[in-house]
Amino acid sequence: MKLTVLPHAADRMEEFGISVADAYRVLSEPEEEGRANLGRLYAQRNIGNRRIRVVYNRGAGDERIVVTAMLRRK
């Protein structure tokens, strides 16, 4: 899977201490998936003691374009 992180997502990931590896793991091994606003999709999973949600669009082929990422309550 190819991961493209948009600038806003990179800022949010830095703010919440979410690494690109964390985002990749959430997208490749989600515990929950669904539809987000504006036709986007989300995936989330627990990593350690954090519940990480990644909002993304599908790109060409197996590309995932990360729009934003955040921490959720468990």
Secondary structure, 3 states (H helix, E strand, C coil): CEEEECHHHHHHHHHHCCCHHHHHHHHHCCCEEEECHHHCEEEEEEECCEEEEEEEEECCCCEEEEEEEEEECC
